[in-house]
Amino acid sequence: MTWPAGFPLWDEISAGVWLDPDIVNHQENLFVDYNTNFSPSYGDTLSWRPGYEPGLGERPGLIIASKDI
């Protein structure tokens, strides 16, 4: 099986940031939750800036928005 060009390799990106945090260009602290309702949007990652979260159990998380690799 081959993947389309530009397909992100999430495990490799995570390991790269862990090994060298200097590759991160932009990061944000956001509140994060995941859709666990069995629907077409199952597994979607949801995020909110502080002050806009709905208050339903979402947790703060460090989100990497861009990296330099």
Predicted model as a PDB file, atoms N, CA, C, CB and O in Angstrom, pLDDT in the B-factor column:
MODEL        1                                                                  
ATOM      1  N   MET A   1       0.849  -1.167   0.000  1.00 65.00           N  
ATOM      2  CA  MET A   1       0.000   0.000   0.000  1.00 65.00           C  
ATOM      3  C   MET A   1       0.900   1.236   0.000  1.00 65.00           C  
ATOM      4  CB  MET A   1      -0.969  -0.006   1.224  1.00 65.00           C  
ATOM      5  O   MET A   1       1.896   1.289   0.721  1.00 65.00           O  
ATOM      6  N   THR A   2       0.545   2.209  -0.799  1.00 70.00           N  
ATOM      7  CA  THR A   2       1.294   3.470  -0.798  1.00 70.00           C  
ATOM      8  C   THR A   2       0.373   4.591  -0.346  1.00 70.00           C  
ATOM      9  CB  THR A   2       1.886   3.777  -2.206  1.00 70.00           C  
ATOM     10  O   THR A   2      -0.838   4.540  -0.557  1.00 70.00           O  
ATOM     11  N   TRP A   3       0.954   5.590   0.271  1.00 66.00           N  
ATOM     12  CA  TRP A   3       0.199   6.728   0.774  1.00 66.00           C  
ATOM     13  C   TRP A   3       0.407   7.922  -0.143  1.00 66.00           C  
ATOM     14  CB  TRP A   3       0.616   7.071   2.220  1.00 66.00           C  
ATOM     15  O   TRP A   3       1.450   8.022  -0.790  1.00 66.00           O  
ATOM     16  N   PRO A   4      -0.562   8.830  -0.214  1.00 71.00           N  
ATOM     17  CA  PRO A   4      -0.396   9.999  -1.068  1.00 71.00           C  
ATOM     18  C   PRO A   4       0.767  10.872  -0.588  1.00 71.00           C  
ATOM     19  CB  PRO A   4      -1.692  10.817  -1.105  1.00 71.00           C  
ATOM     20  O   PRO A   4       1.094  10.888   0.598  1.00 71.00           O  
ATOM     21  N   ALA A   5       1.378  11.586  -1.513  1.00 73.00           N  
ATOM     22  CA  ALA A   5       2.483  12.483  -1.160  1.00 73.00           C  
ATOM     23  C   ALA A   5       2.002  13.515  -0.150  1.00 73.00           C  
ATOM     24  CB  ALA A   5       3.054  13.184  -2.421  1.00 73.00           C  
ATOM     25  O   ALA A   5       0.893  14.035  -0.264  1.00 73.00           O  
ATOM     26  N   GLY A   6       2.832  13.805   0.825  1.00 70.00           N  
ATOM     27  CA  GLY A   6       2.474  14.794   1.842  1.00 70.00           C  
ATOM     28  C   GLY A   6       1.680  14.234   2.995  1.00 70.00           C  
ATOM     29  O   GLY A   6       1.281  14.981   3.888  1.00 70.00           O  
ATOM     30  N   PHE A   7       1.439  12.925   2.997  1.00 68.00           N  
ATOM     31  CA  PHE A   7       0.677  12.309   4.085  1.00 68.00           C  
ATOM     32  C   PHE A   7       1.488  12.418   5.381  1.00 68.00           C  
ATOM     33  CB  PHE A   7       0.340  10.811   3.761  1.00 68.00           C  
ATOM     34  O   PHE A   7       2.632  11.966   5.423  1.00 68.00           O  
ATOM     35  N   PRO A   8       0.915  13.011   6.442  1.00 66.00           N  
ATOM     36  CA  PRO A   8       1.696  13.193   7.671  1.00 66.00           C  
ATOM     37  C   PRO A   8       1.985  11.875   8.383  1.00 66.00           C  
ATOM     38  CB  PRO A   8       0.964  14.128   8.615  1.00 66.00           C  
ATOM     39  O   PRO A   8       1.155  10.966   8.393  1.00 66.00           O  
ATOM     40  N   LEU A   9       3.148  11.787   8.966  1.00 72.00           N  
ATOM     41  CA  LEU A   9       3.556  10.625   9.740  1.00 72.00           C  
ATOM     42  C   LEU A   9       3.528  11.032  11.211  1.00 72.00           C  
ATOM     43  CB  LEU A   9       4.982  10.106   9.307  1.00 72.00           C  
ATOM     44  O   LEU A   9       4.536  11.486  11.752  1.00 72.00           O  
ATOM     45  N   TRP A  10       2.376  10.871  11.853  1.00 72.00           N  
ATOM     46  CA  TRP A  10       2.156  11.438  13.189  1.00 72.00           C  
ATOM     47  C   TRP A  10       3.133  10.903  14.221  1.00 72.00           C  
ATOM     48  CB  TRP A  10       0.747  11.157  13.644  1.00 72.00           C  
ATOM     49  O   TRP A  10       3.629  11.680  15.037  1.00 72.00           O  
ATOM     50  N   ASP A  11       3.428   9.619  14.221  1.00 79.00           N  
ATOM     51  CA  ASP A  11       4.358   9.062  15.210  1.00 79.00           C  
ATOM     52  C   ASP A  11       5.752   9.655  15.051  1.00 79.00           C  
ATOM     53  CB  ASP A  11       4.422   7.535  15.083  1.00 79.00           C  
ATOM     54  O   ASP A  11       6.412   9.991  16.034  1.00 79.00           O  
ATOM     55  N   GLU A  12       6.190   9.779  13.805  1.00 81.00           N  
ATOM     56  CA  GLU A  12       7.517  10.325  13.552  1.00 81.00           C  
ATOM     57  C   GLU A  12       7.598  11.798  13.929  1.00 81.00           C  
ATOM     58  CB  GLU A  12       7.891  10.142  12.090  1.00 81.00           C  
ATOM     59  O   GLU A  12       8.610  12.252  14.464  1.00 81.00           O  
ATOM     60  N   ILE A  13       6.528  12.549  13.650  1.00 80.00           N  
ATOM     61  CA  ILE A  13       6.498  13.971  14.015  1.00 80.00           C  
ATOM     62  C   ILE A  13       6.536  14.116  15.536  1.00 80.00           C  
ATOM     63  CB  ILE A  13       5.231  14.665  13.435  1.00 80.00           C  
ATOM     64  O   ILE A  13       7.274  14.950  16.060  1.00 80.00           O  
ATOM     65  N   SER A  14       5.747  13.310  16.244  1.00 84.00           N  
ATOM     66  CA  SER A  14       5.743  13.367  17.713  1.00 84.00           C  
ATOM     67  C   SER A  14       7.110  13.033  18.284  1.00 84.00           C  
ATOM     68  CB  SER A  14       4.698  12.408  18.283  1.00 84.00           C  
ATOM     69  O   SER A  14       7.584  13.704  19.201  1.00 84.00           O  
ATOM     70  N   ALA A  15       7.741  12.007  17.751  1.00 87.00           N  
ATOM     71  CA  ALA A  15       9.071  11.626  18.228  1.00 87.00           C  
ATOM     72  C   ALA A  15      10.081  12.732  17.934  1.00 87.00           C  
ATOM     73  CB  ALA A  15       9.524  10.303  17.578  1.00 87.00           C  
ATOM     74  O   ALA A  15      10.943  13.016  18.765  1.00 87.00           O  
ATOM     75  N   GLY A  16       9.984  13.354  16.772  1.00 85.00           N  
ATOM     76  CA  GLY A  16      10.898  14.438  16.422  1.00 85.00           C  
ATOM     77  C   GLY A  16      10.773  15.626  17.357  1.00 85.00           C  
ATOM     78  O   GLY A  16      11.780  16.210  17.757  1.00 85.00           O  
ATOM     79  N   VAL A  17       9.542  15.993  17.713  1.00 85.00           N  
ATOM     80  CA  VAL A  17       9.319  17.109  18.645  1.00 85.00           C  
ATOM     81  C   VAL A  17       9.830  16.740  20.033  1.00 85.00           C  
ATOM     82  CB  VAL A  17       7.813  17.485  18.709  1.00 85.00           C  
ATOM     83  O   VAL A  17      10.388  17.585  20.732  1.00 85.00           O  
ATOM     84  N   TRP A  18       9.646  15.497  20.432  1.00 89.00           N  
ATOM     85  CA  TRP A  18      10.128  15.054  21.744  1.00 89.00           C  
ATOM     86  C   TRP A  18      11.649  15.111  21.797  1.00 89.00           C  
ATOM     87  CB  TRP A  18       9.636  13.625  22.052  1.00 89.00           C  
ATOM     88  O   TRP A  18      12.228  15.532  22.799  1.00 89.00           O  
ATOM     89  N   LEU A  19      12.298  14.680  20.701  1.00 92.00           N  
ATOM     90  CA  LEU A  19      13.760  14.670  20.669  1.00 92.00           C  
ATOM     91  C   LEU A  19      14.357  16.073  20.513  1.00 92.00           C  
ATOM     92  CB  LEU A  19      14.240  13.785  19.538  1.00 92.00           C  
ATOM     93  O   LEU A  19      15.406  16.369  21.085  1.00 92.00           O  
ATOM     94  N   ASP A  20      13.693  16.926  19.744  1.00 89.00           N  
ATOM     95  CA  ASP A  20      14.213  18.269  19.484  1.00 89.00           C  
ATOM     96  C   ASP A  20      13.071  19.278  19.484  1.00 89.00           C  
ATOM     97  CB  ASP A  20      14.973  18.314  18.138  1.00 89.00           C  
ATOM     98  O   ASP A  20      12.538  19.590  18.419  1.00 89.00           O  
ATOM     99  N   PRO A  21      12.679  19.799  20.652  1.00 87.00           N  
ATOM    100  CA  PRO A  21      11.563  20.745  20.745  1.00 87.00           C  
ATOM    101  C   PRO A  21      11.792  22.033  19.958  1.00 87.00           C  
ATOM    102  CB  PRO A  21      11.308  21.084  22.188  1.00 87.00           C  
ATOM    103  O   PRO A  21      10.846  22.784  19.722  1.00 87.00           O  
ATOM    104  N   ASP A  22      13.037  22.300  19.548  1.00 90.00           N  
ATOM    105  CA  ASP A  22      13.324  23.522  18.793  1.00 90.00           C  
ATOM    106  C   ASP A  22      12.723  23.512  17.388  1.00 90.00           C  
ATOM    107  CB  ASP A  22      14.815  23.722  18.698  1.00 90.00           C  
ATOM    108  O   ASP A  22      12.689  24.556  16.736  1.00 90.00           O  
ATOM    109  N   ILE A  23      12.246  22.355  16.901  1.00 87.00           N  
ATOM    110  CA  ILE A  23      11.636  22.326  15.571  1.00 87.00           C  
ATOM    111  C   ILE A  23      10.225  22.915  15.582  1.00 87.00           C  
ATOM    112  CB  ILE A  23      11.597  20.892  15.044  1.00 87.00           C  
ATOM    113  O   ILE A  23       9.644  23.132  14.518  1.00 87.00           O  
ATOM    114  N   VAL A  24       9.665  23.177  16.765  1.00 88.00           N  
ATOM    115  CA  VAL A  24       8.314  23.743  16.870  1.00 88.00           C  
ATOM    116  C   VAL A  24       8.384  25.247  16.604  1.00 88.00           C  
ATOM    117  CB  VAL A  24       7.688  23.456  18.281  1.00 88.00           C  
ATOM    118  O   VAL A  24       9.116  25.978  17.271  1.00 88.00           O  
ATOM    119  N   ASN A  25       7.602  25.693  15.607  1.00 90.00           N  
ATOM    120  CA  ASN A  25       7.526  27.120  15.287  1.00 90.00           C  
ATOM    121  C   ASN A  25       6.417  27.831  16.043  1.00 90.00           C  
ATOM    122  CB  ASN A  25       7.320  27.306  13.805  1.00 90.00           C  
ATOM    123  O   ASN A  25       6.575  28.980  16.456  1.00 90.00           O  
ATOM    124  N   HIS A  26       5.290  27.143  16.225  1.00 90.00           N  
ATOM    125  CA  HIS A  26       4.126  27.765  16.867  1.00 90.00           C  
ATOM    126  C   HIS A  26       3.370  26.710  17.665  1.00 90.00           C  
ATOM    127  CB  HIS A  26       3.190  28.431  15.811  1.00 90.00           C  
ATOM    128  O   HIS A  26       3.063  25.629  17.161  1.00 90.00           O  
ATOM    129  N   GLN A  27       3.077  27.043  18.915  1.00 89.00           N  
ATOM    130  CA  GLN A  27       2.289  26.143  19.762  1.00 89.00           C  
ATOM    131  C   GLN A  27       1.302  26.974  20.567  1.00 89.00           C  
ATOM    132  CB  GLN A  27       3.207  25.300  20.706  1.00 89.00           C  
ATOM    133  O   GLN A  27       1.531  28.158  20.816  1.00 89.00           O  
ATOM    134  N   GLU A  28       0.203  26.345  20.971  1.00 91.00           N  
ATOM    135  CA  GLU A  28      -0.840  27.007  21.748  1.00 91.00           C  
ATOM    136  C   GLU A  28      -1.330  26.070  22.841  1.00 91.00           C  
ATOM    137  CB  GLU A  28      -2.013  27.447  20.841  1.00 91.00           C  
ATOM    138  O   GLU A  28      -1.321  24.849  22.685  1.00 91.00           O  
ATOM    139  N   ASN A  29      -1.756  26.660  23.942  1.00 93.00           N  
ATOM    140  CA  ASN A  29      -2.434  25.907  24.988  1.00 93.00           C  
ATOM    141  C   ASN A  29      -3.930  26.042  24.747  1.00 93.00           C  
ATOM    142  CB  ASN A  29      -2.034  26.414  26.422  1.00 93.00           C  
ATOM    143  O   ASN A  29      -4.490  27.132  24.863  1.00 93.00           O  
ATOM    144  N   LEU A  30      -4.574  24.932  24.411  1.00 93.00           N  
ATOM    145  CA  LEU A  30      -6.003  24.917  24.127  1.00 93.00           C  
ATOM    146  C   LEU A  30      -6.669  23.844  24.976  1.00 93.00           C  
ATOM    147  CB  LEU A  30      -6.269  24.671  22.619  1.00 93.00           C  
ATOM    148  O   LEU A  30      -6.004  22.963  25.519  1.00 93.00           O  
ATOM    149  N   PHE A  31      -7.981  23.931  25.081  1.00 94.00           N  
ATOM    150  CA  PHE A  31      -8.756  22.867  25.711  1.00 94.00           C  
ATOM    151  C   PHE A  31      -9.145  21.877  24.624  1.00 94.00           C  
ATOM    152  CB  PHE A  31     -10.023  23.432  26.449  1.00 94.00           C  
ATOM    153  O   PHE A  31      -9.603  22.274  23.553  1.00 94.00           O  
ATOM    154  N   VAL A  32      -8.964  20.588  24.898  1.00 92.00           N  
ATOM    155  CA  VAL A  32      -9.120  19.552  23.878  1.00 92.00           C  
ATOM    156  C   VAL A  32     -10.098  18.478  24.348  1.00 92.00           C  
ATOM    157  CB  VAL A  32      -7.758  18.920  23.536  1.00 92.00           C  
ATOM    158  O   VAL A  32     -10.140  18.128  25.528  1.00 92.00           O  
ATOM    159  N   ASP A  33     -10.873  17.970  23.413  1.00 91.00           N  
ATOM    160  CA  ASP A  33     -11.740  16.830  23.658  1.00 91.00           C  
ATOM    161  C   ASP A  33     -11.864  16.058  22.346  1.00 91.00           C  
ATOM    162  CB  ASP A  33     -13.148  17.280  24.199  1.00 91.00           C  
ATOM    163  O   ASP A  33     -11.465  16.553  21.292  1.00 91.00           O  
ATOM    164  N   TYR A  34     -12.412  14.855  22.411  1.00 88.00           N  
ATOM    165  CA  TYR A  34     -12.558  14.002  21.241  1.00 88.00           C  
ATOM    166  C   TYR A  34     -14.002  13.550  21.147  1.00 88.00           C  
ATOM    167  CB  TYR A  34     -11.599  12.785  21.307  1.00 88.00           C  
ATOM    168  O   TYR A  34     -14.642  13.259  22.157  1.00 88.00           O  
ATOM    169  N   ASN A  35     -14.508  13.495  19.925  1.00 88.00           N  
ATOM    170  CA  ASN A  35     -15.869  13.050  19.704  1.00 88.00           C  
ATOM    171  C   ASN A  35     -15.916  11.529  19.802  1.00 88.00           C  
ATOM    172  CB  ASN A  35     -16.395  13.536  18.331  1.00 88.00           C  
ATOM    173  O   ASN A  35     -15.301  10.830  18.997  1.00 88.00           O  
ATOM    174  N   THR A  36     -16.647  11.022  20.791  1.00 88.00           N  
ATOM    175  CA  THR A  36     -16.782   9.574  20.964  1.00 88.00           C  
ATOM    176  C   THR A  36     -18.199   9.092  20.670  1.00 88.00           C  
ATOM    177  CB  THR A  36     -16.389   9.178  22.379  1.00 88.00           C  
ATOM    178  O   THR A  36     -18.532   7.941  20.952  1.00 88.00           O  
ATOM    179  N   ASN A  37     -19.036   9.966  20.104  1.00 88.00           N  
ATOM    180  CA  ASN A  37     -20.371   9.553  19.678  1.00 88.00           C  
ATOM    181  C   ASN A  37     -20.242   8.789  18.372  1.00 88.00           C  
ATOM    182  CB  ASN A  37     -21.324  10.779  19.518  1.00 88.00           C  
ATOM    183  O   ASN A  37     -19.556   9.242  17.456  1.00 88.00           O  
ATOM    184  N   PHE A  38     -20.892   7.637  18.274  1.00 92.00           N  
ATOM    185  CA  PHE A  38     -20.825   6.849  17.053  1.00 92.00           C  
ATOM    186  C   PHE A  38     -21.635   7.553  15.970  1.00 92.00           C  
ATOM    187  CB  PHE A  38     -21.347   5.402  17.291  1.00 92.00           C  
ATOM    188  O   PHE A  38     -22.854   7.405  15.882  1.00 92.00           O  
ATOM    189  N   SER A  39     -20.924   8.320  15.150  1.00 91.00           N  
ATOM    190  CA  SER A  39     -21.515   9.109  14.076  1.00 91.00           C  
ATOM    191  C   SER A  39     -20.439   9.324  13.017  1.00 91.00           C  
ATOM    192  CB  SER A  39     -22.079  10.479  14.608  1.00 91.00           C  
ATOM    193  O   SER A  39     -19.302   8.895  13.213  1.00 91.00           O  
ATOM    194  N   PRO A  40     -20.765   9.979  11.896  1.00 92.00           N  
ATOM    195  CA  PRO A  40     -19.737  10.236  10.881  1.00 92.00           C  
ATOM    196  C   PRO A  40     -18.555  11.063  11.399  1.00 92.00           C  
ATOM    197  CB  PRO A  40     -20.359  10.945   9.705  1.00 92.00           C  
ATOM    198  O   PRO A  40     -17.475  11.022  10.809  1.00 92.00           O  
ATOM    199  N   SER A  41     -18.739  11.803  12.476  1.00 88.00           N  
ATOM    200  CA  SER A  41     -17.645  12.622  13.019  1.00 88.00           C  
ATOM    201  C   SER A  41     -16.925  11.933  14.189  1.00 88.00           C  
ATOM    202  CB  SER A  41     -18.190  13.978  13.478  1.00 88.00           C  
ATOM    203  O   SER A  41     -16.191  12.582  14.934  1.00 88.00           O  
ATOM    204  N   TYR A  42     -17.136  10.618  14.346  1.00 91.00           N  
ATOM    205  CA  TYR A  42     -16.492   9.864  15.423  1.00 91.00           C  
ATOM    206  C   TYR A  42     -14.969  10.007  15.339  1.00 91.00           C  
ATOM    207  CB  TYR A  42     -16.895   8.371  15.356  1.00 91.00           C  
ATOM    208  O   TYR A  42     -14.383   9.844  14.269  1.00 91.00           O  
ATOM    209  N   GLY A  43     -14.345  10.309  16.458  1.00 86.00           N  
ATOM    210  CA  GLY A  43     -12.893  10.433  16.515  1.00 86.00           C  
ATOM    211  C   GLY A  43     -12.358  11.812  16.211  1.00 86.00           C  
ATOM    212  O   GLY A  43     -11.152  12.039  16.306  1.00 86.00           O  
ATOM    213  N   ASP A  44     -13.229  12.745  15.848  1.00 88.00           N  
ATOM    214  CA  ASP A  44     -12.767  14.113  15.572  1.00 88.00           C  
ATOM    215  C   ASP A  44     -12.160  14.734  16.821  1.00 88.00           C  
ATOM    216  CB  ASP A  44     -13.928  14.989  15.057  1.00 88.00           C  
ATOM    217  O   ASP A  44     -12.654  14.531  17.930  1.00 88.00           O  
ATOM    218  N   THR A  45     -11.084  15.492  16.633  1.00 87.00           N  
ATOM    219  CA  THR A  45     -10.464  16.230  17.721  1.00 87.00           C  
ATOM    220  C   THR A  45     -11.099  17.610  17.767  1.00 87.00           C  
ATOM    221  CB  THR A  45      -8.912  16.323  17.541  1.00 87.00           C  
ATOM    222  O   THR A  45     -11.150  18.311  16.757  1.00 87.00           O  
ATOM    223  N   LEU A  46     -11.580  17.994  18.931  1.00 89.00           N  
ATOM    224  CA  LEU A  46     -12.211  19.293  19.125  1.00 89.00           C  
ATOM    225  C   LEU A  46     -11.320  20.130  20.032  1.00 89.00           C  
ATOM    226  CB  LEU A  46     -13.642  19.144  19.727  1.00 89.00           C  
ATOM    227  O   LEU A  46     -10.744  19.610  20.988  1.00 89.00           O  
ATOM    228  N   SER A  47     -11.203  21.423  19.738  1.00 91.00           N  
ATOM    229  CA  SER A  47     -10.355  22.277  20.577  1.00 91.00           C  
ATOM    230  C   SER A  47     -10.971  23.664  20.702  1.00 91.00           C  
ATOM    231  CB  SER A  47      -8.923  22.374  19.994  1.00 91.00           C  
ATOM    232  O   SER A  47     -11.671  24.142  19.809  1.00 91.00           O  
ATOM    233  N   TRP A  48     -10.686  24.300  21.850  1.00 93.00           N  
ATOM    234  CA  TRP A  48     -11.197  25.637  22.144  1.00 93.00           C  
ATOM    235  C   TRP A  48     -10.105  26.461  22.810  1.00 93.00           C  
ATOM    236  CB  TRP A  48     -12.455  25.565  23.045  1.00 93.00           C  
ATOM    237  O   TRP A  48      -9.288  25.931  23.563  1.00 93.00           O  
ATOM    238  N   ARG A  49     -10.098  27.740  22.534  1.00 93.00           N  
ATOM    239  CA  ARG A  49      -9.201  28.650  23.246  1.00 93.00           C  
ATOM    240  C   ARG A  49      -9.757  28.855  24.660  1.00 93.00           C  
ATOM    241  CB  ARG A  49      -9.056  30.026  22.484  1.00 93.00           C  
ATOM    242  O   ARG A  49     -10.963  28.745  24.877  1.00 93.00           O  
ATOM    243  N   PRO A  50      -8.870  29.155  25.623  1.00 92.00           N  
ATOM    244  CA  PRO A  50      -9.332  29.394  26.995  1.00 92.00           C  
ATOM    245  C   PRO A  50     -10.424  30.467  27.024  1.00 92.00           C  
ATOM    246  CB  PRO A  50      -8.150  29.814  27.895  1.00 92.00           C  
ATOM    247  O   PRO A  50     -10.313  31.514  26.385  1.00 92.00           O  
ATOM    248  N   GLY A  51     -11.464  30.177  27.775  1.00 91.00           N  
ATOM    249  CA  GLY A  51     -12.602  31.081  27.879  1.00 91.00           C  
ATOM    250  C   GLY A  51     -13.741  30.735  26.936  1.00 91.00           C  
ATOM    251  O   GLY A  51     -14.854  31.234  27.106  1.00 91.00           O  
ATOM    252  N   TYR A  52     -13.485  29.889  25.946  1.00 91.00           N  
ATOM    253  CA  TYR A  52     -14.514  29.495  24.982  1.00 91.00           C  
ATOM    254  C   TYR A  52     -14.915  28.034  25.109  1.00 91.00           C  
ATOM    255  CB  TYR A  52     -14.031  29.760  23.581  1.00 91.00           C  
ATOM    256  O   TYR A  52     -15.819  27.572  24.413  1.00 91.00           O  
ATOM    257  N   GLU A  53     -14.241  27.300  26.002  1.00 90.00           N  
ATOM    258  CA  GLU A  53     -14.561  25.880  26.155  1.00 90.00           C  
ATOM    259  C   GLU A  53     -15.947  25.725  26.780  1.00 90.00           C  
ATOM    260  CB  GLU A  53     -13.490  25.163  27.022  1.00 90.00           C  
ATOM    261  O   GLU A  53     -16.349  26.556  27.595  1.00 90.00           O  
ATOM    262  N   PRO A  54     -16.693  24.661  26.407  1.00 90.00           N  
ATOM    263  CA  PRO A  54     -18.055  24.493  26.919  1.00 90.00           C  
ATOM    264  C   PRO A  54     -18.132  24.030  28.375  1.00 90.00           C  
ATOM    265  CB  PRO A  54     -18.782  23.516  26.064  1.00 90.00           C  
ATOM    266  O   PRO A  54     -19.205  24.098  28.975  1.00 90.00           O  
ATOM    267  N   GLY A  55     -17.028  23.565  28.955  1.00 88.00           N  
ATOM    268  CA  GLY A  55     -17.065  23.135  30.353  1.00 88.00           C  
ATOM    269  C   GLY A  55     -17.683  21.763  30.557  1.00 88.00           C  
ATOM    270  O   GLY A  55     -18.348  21.528  31.565  1.00 88.00           O  
ATOM    271  N   LEU A  56     -17.474  20.863  29.619  1.00 88.00           N  
ATOM    272  CA  LEU A  56     -18.059  19.524  29.695  1.00 88.00           C  
ATOM    273  C   LEU A  56     -17.012  18.435  29.895  1.00 88.00           C  
ATOM    274  CB  LEU A  56     -18.851  19.237  28.441  1.00 88.00           C  
ATOM    275  O   LEU A  56     -17.216  17.288  29.497  1.00 88.00           O  
ATOM    276  N   GLY A  57     -15.885  18.800  30.515  1.00 87.00           N  
ATOM    277  CA  GLY A  57     -14.863  17.811  30.797  1.00 87.00           C  
ATOM    278  C   GLY A  57     -13.650  17.877  29.892  1.00 87.00           C  
ATOM    279  O   GLY A  57     -12.747  17.048  30.006  1.00 87.00           O  
ATOM    280  N   GLU A  58     -13.615  18.853  28.992  1.00 91.00           N  
ATOM    281  CA  GLU A  58     -12.434  18.970  28.143  1.00 91.00           C  
ATOM    282  C   GLU A  58     -11.219  19.332  28.991  1.00 91.00           C  
ATOM    283  CB  GLU A  58     -12.657  20.026  27.035  1.00 91.00           C  
ATOM    284  O   GLU A  58     -11.355  19.935  30.056  1.00 91.00           O  
ATOM    285  N   ARG A  59     -10.029  18.959  28.512  1.00 92.00           N  
ATOM    286  CA  ARG A  59      -8.809  19.139  29.302  1.00 92.00           C  
ATOM    287  C   ARG A  59      -7.834  20.035  28.551  1.00 92.00           C  
ATOM    288  CB  ARG A  59      -8.153  17.775  29.621  1.00 92.00           C  
ATOM    289  O   ARG A  59      -7.848  20.077  27.321  1.00 92.00           O  
ATOM    290  N   PRO A  60      -6.989  20.750  29.285  1.00 93.00           N  
ATOM    291  CA  PRO A  60      -5.995  21.583  28.601  1.00 93.00           C  
ATOM    292  C   PRO A  60      -4.929  20.717  27.950  1.00 93.00           C  
ATOM    293  CB  PRO A  60      -5.345  22.572  29.582  1.00 93.00           C  
ATOM    294  O   PRO A  60      -4.561  19.662  28.467  1.00 93.00           O  
ATOM    295  N   GLY A  61      -4.438  21.182  26.804  1.00 90.00           N  
ATOM    296  CA  GLY A  61      -3.396  20.457  26.098  1.00 90.00           C  
ATOM    297  C   GLY A  61      -2.532  21.399  25.295  1.00 90.00           C  
ATOM    298  O   GLY A  61      -2.991  22.450  24.848  1.00 90.00           O  
ATOM    299  N   LEU A  62      -1.297  21.028  25.114  1.00 87.00           N  
ATOM    300  CA  LEU A  62      -0.359  21.802  24.312  1.00 87.00           C  
ATOM    301  C   LEU A  62      -0.493  21.346  22.862  1.00 87.00           C  
ATOM    302  CB  LEU A  62       1.113  21.633  24.829  1.00 87.00           C  
ATOM    303  O   LEU A  62      -0.235  20.187  22.541  1.00 87.00           O  
ATOM    304  N   ILE A  63      -0.897  22.262  21.996  1.00 83.00           N  
ATOM    305  CA  ILE A  63      -1.135  21.950  20.584  1.00 83.00           C  
ATOM    306  C   ILE A  63      -0.005  22.544  19.757  1.00 83.00           C  
ATOM    307  CB  ILE A  63      -2.520  22.494  20.105  1.00 83.00           C  
ATOM    308  O   ILE A  63       0.283  23.736  19.868  1.00 83.00           O  
ATOM    309  N   ILE A  64       0.628  21.735  18.941  1.00 82.00           N  
ATOM    310  CA  ILE A  64       1.687  22.201  18.049  1.00 82.00           C  
ATOM    311  C   ILE A  64       1.026  22.540  16.715  1.00 82.00           C  
ATOM    312  CB  ILE A  64       2.831  21.116  17.874  1.00 82.00           C  
ATOM    313  O   ILE A  64       0.484  21.670  16.034  1.00 82.00           O  
ATOM    314  N   ALA A  65       1.083  23.822  16.358  1.00 79.00           N  
ATOM    315  CA  ALA A  65       0.416  24.284  15.145  1.00 79.00           C  
ATOM    316  C   ALA A  65       1.335  24.255  13.920  1.00 79.00           C  
ATOM    317  CB  ALA A  65      -0.108  25.687  15.355  1.00 79.00           C  
ATOM    318  O   ALA A  65       0.856  24.070  12.801  1.00 79.00           O  
ATOM    319  N   SER A  66       2.633  24.432  14.110  1.00 79.00           N  
ATOM    320  CA  SER A  66       3.560  24.334  12.993  1.00 79.00           C  
ATOM    321  C   SER A  66       4.934  23.920  13.485  1.00 79.00           C  
ATOM    322  CB  SER A  66       3.642  25.662  12.238  1.00 79.00           C  
ATOM    323  O   SER A  66       5.309  24.157  14.633  1.00 79.00           O  
ATOM    324  N   LYS A  67       5.672  23.293  12.578  1.00 79.00           N  
ATOM    325  CA  LYS A  67       6.999  22.818  12.906  1.00 79.00           C  
ATOM    326  C   LYS A  67       7.911  23.022  11.715  1.00 79.00           C  
ATOM    327  CB  LYS A  67       6.969  21.341  13.327  1.00 79.00           C  
ATOM    328  O   LYS A  67       7.440  23.222  10.595  1.00 79.00           O  
ATOM    329  N   ASP A  68       9.206  22.974  11.945  1.00 78.00           N  
ATOM    330  CA  ASP A  68      10.194  23.201  10.893  1.00 78.00           C  
ATOM    331  C   ASP A  68      11.025  21.950  10.718  1.00 78.00           C  
ATOM    332  CB  ASP A  68      11.096  24.415  11.221  1.00 78.00           C  
ATOM    333  O   ASP A  68      12.038  21.768  11.392  1.00 78.00           O  
ATOM    334  N   ILE A  69      10.588  21.071   9.795  1.00 70.00           N  
ATOM    335  CA  ILE A  69      11.368  19.864   9.506  1.00 70.00           C  
ATOM    336  C   ILE A  69      11.421  19.652   8.012  1.00 70.00           C  
ATOM    337  CB  ILE A  69      10.766  18.623  10.209  1.00 70.00           C  
ATOM    338  O   ILE A  69      12.029  18.689   7.546  1.00 70.00           O  
TER     339      ILE A  69                                                      
ENDMDL                                                                          
END                                                                             
